[in-house]
Amino acid sequence: MGNSVAEVTENQEREAEAETDTKTANSSEKVHRSRSGFWLAVIVFLVILSIVGIGLFLFSQLRQQQETLGGEVSKGDMQLFELTKQISGYQTQIAAIQSHLTAIESDLKAKDRLINESLTEFSQLQSEKLEAMRTDLNTRIQQVQRQLGKTRGDWLIADAEYLLSVANQRLQLTGDVETAREALQAADQRLRESGDAAAYKVREQISKEIAELGKVQLLDIVGVYSSIRTLETEIGKLSLIKPYSGKPLTPSEEIHDHAQHTDEEHDLLSKALKSLQGVVTVRHTDQPITQIITPEEAQFTRQQLRVKLEMIKIGLVQQNEVLYKASIADAQEWVAEHFTSNSIARNFVAELEKLEAISLHSQFPDISHSLKMLRDITKLRIETDKALSAPDPS
């Protein structure tokens, strides 16, 4: 019991001490709490100040950024305006390029159409040419086949046809009678060797044509040429109408026809002329003398007459009738105009008139009938076969 009381007392004392310790602890805790709150308030205040400072700093930075951004925005607006103008210009250029491309496209289409049309025409033309060449080739092949199928008689008849054609060409184009006659004789020989009975009528016609060629009078070109050369030698004997210095003396009888008369006046004049012979030359002319020419001019006048005779020879050799006749007429006119009409001049003009009367082109006979008959040899063969197969009337 005593122990329990002691224990209770001890417990109470312990509880009292515990309460005292608790109160002390509470009071110290309250003091500690009050101090902690103060420092907390200080810390909070500092934090608030720092936050406010930071906010002001951030606000000022934001203000500066806004101002900077405003300037950049204004610059951006200017750049945007310039960019808009450039875009507008680009759009205009693009529109022009598009229109140009459209024109080029239409031009290309037109050219393409023209090219297609040209190609079509060219293709058609080439097709026509190829068709014509094919037709011509087929024709030639058929001709070759026909030629290969001919007999020796057919070849001889074809050769005779060629010779008859040559005879006609030589006679009508160049007037070569001798060559035409030889060609006709050769054609007749070919027809004889062919042994074709239908060629008898053709040979008969060839014989008639050869006889007709024998009647042709050929022009003696060498003789006519010699006559012209003779006239050239007579030019130096002709007397010029116009006097010139250095001219040799001429007997008056050659130029004065009054000596042929027997009248007393003429006899007296003849005596006077004889007494002056060798000293003075008296000439009678119907043309007035207006000037005295130089020896060079006299030589030129004679040389011109020689040139005209050369032209006559050229017309003769070339068988050019127009040049031949014109040159003779020109020479006659030149003699009458520049030379005295004495006996030598009259003989000279008479020779020119004989040359003018000569015709360079003779009238040649027609030798084309035999060629026409030979080209129609098939008809002659049919007629010959009918004549051979007909019964004998006797």
Stockholm file with secondary structure:
# STOCKHOLM 1.0

chainA/1-394         MGNSVAEVTENQEREAEAETDTKTANSSEKVHRSRSGFWLAVIVFLVILSIVGIGLFLFSQLRQQQETLGGEVSKGDMQLFELTKQISGYQTQIAAIQSHLTAIESDLKAKDRLINESLTEFSQLQSEKLEAMRTDLNTRIQQVQRQLGKTRGDWLIADAEYLLSVANQRLQLTGDVETAREALQAADQRLRESGDAAAYKVREQISKEIAELGKVQLLDIVGVYSSIRTLETEIGKLSLIKPYSGKPLTPSEEIHDHAQHTDEEHDLLSKALKSLQGVVTVRHTDQPITQIITPEEAQFTRQQLRVKLEMIKIGLVQQNEVLYKASIADAQEWVAEHFTSNSIARNFVAELEKLEAISLHSQFPDISHSLKMLRDITKLRIETDKALSAPDPS
#=GR chainA/1-394 SS CHHHHHHHHHHHHHHHHHHHHHHHHHHHHHHHHHHHHHHHHHHHHHHHHHHHHHHHHHHHHHHHHHHHHHHHHHHHHHHHHHHHHHHHHHHHHHHHHHHHHHHHHHHHHHHHHHHHHHHHHHHHHHHHHHHHHHHHHHHHHHHHHHHHTCCHHHHHHHHHHHHHHHHHHIIIIICCHHHHHHHHHHHHHHHHHHTCGGGHHHHHHHHHHHHHHHTCCCCCHHHHHHHHHHHHHHGGGCCBSSCBTTCCCCCGGGTCGGGGCCCHHHHHHHHHHHHTTTTCCCCCCSSCCCCCBCHHHHHHHHHHHHHHHHHHHHHHHTTCHHHHHHHHHHHHHHHHHHBCCSHHHHHHHHHHHHHHTCCSSCCCCCCCHHHHHHHTHHHHHHHHHHHHHSCCCC
#=GC SS_cons         CHHHHHHHHHHHHHHHHHHHHHHHHHHHHHHHHHHHHHHHHHHHHHHHHHHHHHHHHHHHHHHHHHHHHHHHHHHHHHHHHHHHHHHHHHHHHHHHHHHHHHHHHHHHHHHHHHHHHHHHHHHHHHHHHHHHHHHHHHHHHHHHHHHHTCCHHHHHHHHHHHHHHHHHHIIIIICCHHHHHHHHHHHHHHHHHHTCGGGHHHHHHHHHHHHHHHTCCCCCHHHHHHHHHHHHHHGGGCCBSSCBTTCCCCCGGGTCGGGGCCCHHHHHHHHHHHHTTTTCCCCCCSSCCCCCBCHHHHHHHHHHHHHHHHHHHHHHHTTCHHHHHHHHHHHHHHHHHHBCCSHHHHHHHHHHHHHHTCCSSCCCCCCCHHHHHHHTHHHHHHHHHHHHHSCCCC
//
